[in-house]
Amino acid sequence: MRSVKTYSLQFVLFACASIAAIFLAYRFWSEYPRELAAVEAHQQRELESLRQGLQQNRENLLAVARDWAHWDDTYAFIQAPADHDDYVTGNIVGETFRLFNLVAIGYYDTNLRPVLRRGFNLENNEWAPFEQVMPQSLAGLVGAIPAGDPELSVTGWILTDQGPAEFALEYITTSEEDRPPAGYLLFVRQISQDQLSGLQAITRLTVDMRPANQQDTPDTVPLLAESELEEGFQAARQRLLTDPDNAPVAVLSIEHDPIATPKAIGADQVFLLLGLMMVPVLTLTITDRVLVRPLRRNASRIESMVRCEALELLPQETPVYELEQIRGAFNRLVQHVQTQQAHLTQLSMTDALTDIPNRRAFDWTADSLWRQAMRLEQTFMLVLLDLDYFKEFNDALGHPEGDRALRLVAQTLTSFSRRSGDFCARLGGEEFAVVVLGLSESEARRWVEELRQAVEQLGIHHPRSQVSSVLTLSVGVVYIVSPSGDDADTSVVDLMRQTDAALYEAKSEGRNRVKFRVIKVPSDTV
């Protein structure tokens, strides 16, 4: 017969062994895999943010190329290059390459045959042979033009003699896009350290780039375009960029944001296991309430977020410091990702040239403000502004000066749109729009006239204007006196049609003037 002490010792040994076995089994087969999966999911989201950031850079370059390719004088040049030497001397200059960080510009006909090509060495600030900058043929890079679909818009990466670069190819047509494509415009922009620094600030990754060599293939370096995290959790990894022909362009060396490094057994787990062994029953009870349940709850929430693809904060605090650190770090990560998403959304709603809202932002915001005006029965004013003889301005002074003038006008509009009910945007080309709420008719008339005068007082010299020696505005205004919920059938599209008609009258009556229409919806809408 054994003593109680013996039985107690045996029980303690058995309990400690059982607790140790249960703890280790839980750690290795349940808890640790979930932590590892959460960190891997975070790293996968970081790579996705990097992919989106690089894609946004290419879209920005395509937006600049599209702006150039849809100029009327670009369309005229591609049709008769020999008759438009002034287009080349006014636009294909070193300042253009430096302004947009370009290493090559190419104009091609509808069969992708070169019409005009220029290369530029940004480091030496001098011209370079186009074939040296970009040895690939355009047809070999983007393939044949699809039959029946000549409106070709392509972006991608390419390896140049100055290092990895991104390119954008856009079809050339008129500013109204009422003519079939007459050719294609190619912009090649070097991927600079500033771009990489911007991506690092957004993604929290440390990113380094080097040109790809013959050993860098998709078999040895995974593609950045691949969505799967093939290597699993890694503190650092490499990703490969390829051109549209799948030729290697650059290798990205990526170091992840070290939020947490999952370990199967760490110091915390060892101390916890020792504590469980010293007081088996009590510690088991407390652990279930204090440690296991919060872990399960937060892990369940994280798994639910992954399934629903919607991140949210972990709201419930935990009494364990280490778990609260993880919760706090995860919540900071969620806030960071949400900030990144908001930043990317803002980029998609901002005009790249003037840094004010674009047409997409205007369509959404103007409709929202119109509904607000009807709900609160506020006065609503919609203003369309068009720069007078702006094509002649560009023809005379060049598009870089035209871009500078557009930015100055945009700054003036912003200074006039500082109230909560004011909104301004660039609709495209030389056309802008403003929405203003809550002004009386006399205040509205004075506001519009002061805006027109403010642009005129910028004193931007216009050598070919038929109305003034400086750049001026023609303005069309629709002022709605007392909108209400009964006017819900009237849309912003209807008001835009009215305002555009007023702008047309302002132009036809001599430009550099305001045409102000006061209407009462819905009876006055067309």
N, C-alpha and C positions, 0 to 999 in steps of 0.2 A: 504494500500500500504506500502511496506517495503522499507527501505533505502538500498543504495548500500553497506553500511557497513554491514547491516544485510545479504544481499545476498552474499557479500564477505566472511563473517564469515561462512555462511551456506556452501558456495562452498569449503572454506578451510576445514571445518569439514568433508564435504562429500568426498573431495579429499583425505584427510588424512585417513579417514576410508576405502576408496576404495584402496588406496595404501597399507595400513596396511593389508587389507584382501588379496589383490593380493600377496603382499610380503610373508605373512605367508603361503598362499596356495602353492606358488611356492617353498618355503623353505621345507615344510613338505612333499609335494607330488612329487617333482621333484629333487631338488638340493640335499637335505639331503639323499634320497635313493641312488643317484649316488655316493656321497662321501662314504656312508656306504658300498656300493658294491665294490668300489675301495679298501678300507681298508681291507674288507673281502677277496678280491681277492689277496691282498698282503699277508695277513696272510695264505691263502691257499697255496700260492707259498712258503712261509717260511716252512710250514709243508711238502710240497713236497721236498724241499731241504733237510730237516731233513731225510725224508724217503730215498732219494737218497744217502745221506751220510752214513746212517746205512747200506744200501745195498752195497755201495762201500766197507765198512769195511768187510762185509761178503765175497764179491768177492775177496778181498785181502787175507783173510784167506783161501778161496778155492784155490787161486793161489799157496799159500805155500803148502797146502795139496796135490794139483795136482803135484807140483814139487817133493815132497817126494814119492807120490804114483807111479810115473812113472820112478823111479830109477830101474835099472836092479837088484841091490842088494835087494831092497824091494820086487821085484817080486820073486827073488830066496828065500828070507826069508819066504814069505807067503806060498810057495810051500813045503818047508821043514824047519819048524821052529827049529827043534831039531839040525839041521846041521849048523845053522848060529847064534850061540851065540855071535859071534863077532859083528854082526849087532846090537844086542840089547845093548851090552856094549859100542859100539861106537856111538850110536845115541840116545837111550832112556835114556838120562841122565838129571840131574837137570838143566844143562846149557841150554839144548834145551827148557825146559819148561819156564825158565826165559827169554830166548831170545825172544820167541814168545808170552810170557804171557799166556801160556797154563796151564790148570788145569787138563786135561785128554788127553791121546792118546790111541786109540784102534785099533787093527788089527782084522779083521773078515774074515771068509771064504766066499765062494760064497753064502752060505745059511744064512749069517748074524750071524753065530755062532762065539763066541769070540775065538781068537787064542792067543792074547796077549793084556793085558789092564793095563795101569798104570795111577794112579791119583797122583796129586801133590798139596800141599798146598802152594800157593805163599806167604801168609802172614808169615807162620812159616818156609818157605823154607825147607820143608821136604815132604817125600812121604806120600800119603794118600790112603786109600782103594778106588779102582775105584767105587765100588758100593755105597760108601758113597758120592763121588763127583757127580756121575751121577746114580741115582737109576733107571731111566727108562731103559727099554730094547731097543736096537737099532731097532729091528723089530717093536716094538710098536711106536717108534718115527717116523720112515720114512716109515712104511708100507712095504708091500711085494714088492719084486723086480718084475718089469713088465716082463711078459713072452716075451722072444725074445729080450729083451733090457736090458742086464745086465750092460751096461755102465752107472752106477748110479752116478750122481753128485748132491748132495743136500746141501743146506745151510739153516740155520734157527737159531732161538733163543731157549735157553733151560735154565731152572732154576736149578742151582747146589747148593750144600751146602755152596759154597763160594759166592753166589749171581748170578745175571743174567749173562748169557754167550751166546756167539755165537758159532755155530758149523759148520764144513764143512766135508762132507763125499764124498770121491772120490774113484773110482774103481782103483785097482792096476793092472798095466800092465808094459810092458817093456818101455824103453826110446824111442824106435822106434814105439811103439804102434802097433806092428805087432802080438801080442798074445791076445787071449781073456782074459777078466778079471779073475784074480785068487783069488780075494778077495777084501776087502774094507778097507780104512784107514780113521779113524775118528780123527779130531782135535777139541778140545773144548777150546775156549779162553775166559777168563773172560773179561767182558766189564769194562774197567778201567776208572778212572777219566781223564786220559790223552786223551782217545778216546772222552769222552764227551766234554772236553775242546776244542779238535780239531773241533768237530761238531759245538760248540758254535762260534768258530772263523769264520767258513765258513757261518753259517746260520744267525748269529747275534741274535739267540735265547738264552735265559737262560734256560738250561736244567738240571733237576735233576732226578735221577732214584732211585727207591726203588723196592725190590722184591715184586711180587704180592702176595696177600693173598686170602682167600676164598671169601671175599666180592667183589673182583675185577673181574668182569665178563664183557663180551661185552654188557650186558644189563645196567650196571652201569657206565662203562668207555668205550668210543668209541675206536675202533681199530685204530692204526696208519695207517694200510693198507687202510682204507676207504678214498676215495678221496673227499667225500662231507664234507663241513664244517657245521656239524649238529647244532652246538650252535650259528652259526653266529659270529658276532664280539665279541671277548672276549680279555681282556688284558692278561689273563692266562687261561690255560686249561690243561686237562690231556688226555693222550693217552696210550693205552694198547698194549703191545707186547705179542704175543702168539707163542707157539711152533707149529711144523707142525701138531700136533694132536689137535690144537686149545685150549690147556691148557694155562692159564695165566702164563706169565713169569715175566714181569716187568711193572711197571707203570711209565710213563714219566710225570713229572710236567714241563710244558712249559710256559715260559713268553715271549711274543712277543716283538719285537723291537718297542718301542712306537714312531713311526713316527708321527702319528696324531691320536687323539681320536675324532671321529665325534660326534658332538652335534647338536641336533635339533635347539636349540636357545642358542647362546652364546653372550658374550659381544659385539663382532663385529656386530652381527646381530641387537642387540638392538640399538646401536649407529647409525647404518645405517638407521634403521627404523625411529628413531627420526629425523635424517637429512632429510630423504624423506618427513616426515611430515612438516618440517619447510619450505622447498622450493619444493613443489610438482612437478611442471612442469620441472624446471631446473634440480632438482635432478633426476627425472625420466629419462630425456634425457641423463645426464651424466652417470647414473647408467647403462643404456642400452649399452653405448659405453665402459665404463671402467670396469664394473664388470660382467654384465650378459654375454656379448659376449665372453670374455676370458674364463669364466667358461664353457660356452657351447662348445667353441672350444676345450679346453683341455679335458673336459669330453668326447666329441665326439672322440677325438684322443685316449683316454684311452679305450673307448668302442671298437674302431676299433682294438686296440692292443689286447684286450681280445678275440675278435672274430677271429683274425688272429693268435693268440698265438705267437706274435712277439713283444717284447718290444723295444721301441726306445725313444730317448730323446724328451722332449717337447721343440722345438727350439725357439718359439716366446716369448719374455719377455713381462710381464704384468706391467702396471704402478701402480698396487696396491700392497703394500708391503706384505700383508698377502697371496695374491694369488701367488706372486713371491716366498714366503717361501714354499708354497705347491709345486709349480713347481720345485724349487730347491731340496726340499726333495724327490719328485718323481724321478727327474733325478738322484739324488744320489742313490736311490733305484734301478733304472734301471742299473746304472753302477755297483752296488754291485751284482745284479743278473747275469749280463754278466760276471763279474769277477768270480763268483761262477761256472758258466757254463764252462768258460775257464779252471778253476782249475780242475773240474771234467773230462774235456776232456784230460787235461794233465795227470791226474792220470791213465786214461785208456790207454795212449800211453807210459807209463813208466814201466820198469821192476821193480817189487817190491823188488827183491833181491839186484840188483846193482845200482838202481836209475839212469840208463841211458835208452834211448829209447828201446822199445821192438820190437818184430817181426811185430806187427801191424803198429807201427810208421815207421819201416824200409820200409815195402812194399809201404807205401804212399810216404815217403820222397825220397826214391831211385828213384821211377818213376818220381817224380817232378824234381829231380836233373838231371836225364837223359834227360828229355825234355828241361831243361835249357841248358845243354851242347850242344844238337843238335841246339837249337835256336841261341846260341852265338858262336857255333863252337869251344867250349873249349875241351881240352883233358879230358877224363873221365876214372877214375880208380876205379874198384870194387875189394875189398879185402875181402876174407873169411879167418878167423883165427880159428884154432882148438887147444885146449890145449892137449899136448901129454900125452897119458896114464893117462887121468884124472880119469877114473874109478878106476884104480889102486891107484891113489892118495887118492880118497875117501875111498877105502877099507882099505888103510894103516892108514890114519890119521883121518878118520871120516868126515861126511858131514859138521859139523860146520866149520872145517878147510877148507873144499872144498869151502864153501860159502865165507869164508874170502878171499881165493885166487881169487875167481871170482870177488869180489869187488875190490881187488887190481889191477887186470888186467883191469877191467872197468875204474878205475881211470887213468891208464896209457893210455888207448885208448882216454879218454877224453882230456888228456893233449896234445895228438898228433892231436886233431881234433878241433882246436880253430878258424880256418878261416871260413869265411862265406860259402865257398864251401865245407866244411868238415862235415861229419856226421858219427857217430858210433852208433851201436845198438847191443844188445844181442839177437841172434836169438833163443836161447833155449839151455839148458844144458851147455856144455862148448864151444859152437860155437858163434863167434862174426862176425860182418861185419862192414866194413868201406867204405865210398864213398868219393873220393877226386877229386876235379875239378881243372884244370888249371895248373898242373905241367908238366914240360918237362919230357921226358923219363928218363934222368939221375937223375933228382930230384926225380921222382917217385921211381926209384930203390933204391936210397939212403934213402928216407923216409921209405919205407917198411922195409929195412934191419935195420935201426935205431930203428924202432918199435919192430921188433923181438928181437933185442939185449936188448932193454929197459925192456921187459918182462923177459928175461933171467937174467938181472942184478937185478931184484927184489930179487933174491936169495931165492925164496920160496923152501924150502927143499922138495925133492921128493924122498922118499926111494925106490920106485919101478919103476922108469923110466929106460928105456932101452937105453936112449940116453944121459942122463945127470943126475947129482946129484940134479939139481934144476928143477923147472917147466919150460917147454919150449913151443914154438909155432910151428905149421906147418902152412904155409901161402900159399894160392893160390891167384894169382893176374891176372886180365884181364885189360889191358891198351888199351884204344881206342884212336887212334892217332888224328883223325879229324872228329868227328861226325858232321852231318848236317841234314837239313830237309829231305834229301833223304833217311835217315836211319830210318824213322818213323815206318817202318814195323818191326824193331828190338825192342824187348821189354826187360825189365829188367829180365824177366824170362829167356830169351835166354842168356843174359849175366851171370846170376846166374849159368846156366848149364855149361857154359864155365869155370867159376871161380871154381865151384865145381870139375870139372875135373882136373884143375890145382892143387887144394888142394889135390886131391886123388894122383896125381903124387908126390907131396911133401912128402906125408906120405909113399908112396910105395918106395921112394928113400932113406928112412932112418929117416924122420921126422926132426924137429928142423931146418927147412930150408924154403926158399922161392922159389916157382915156378912162374916165371914171364912170362906171355904171352902177346905179342903185337899183336893186331888184327886190322883189318880195316873192319868195318861193311859196308854192310850186308854180303859180300861175305864170311867172315870167321866164321859167326855165324852158330850154329848147332841147 
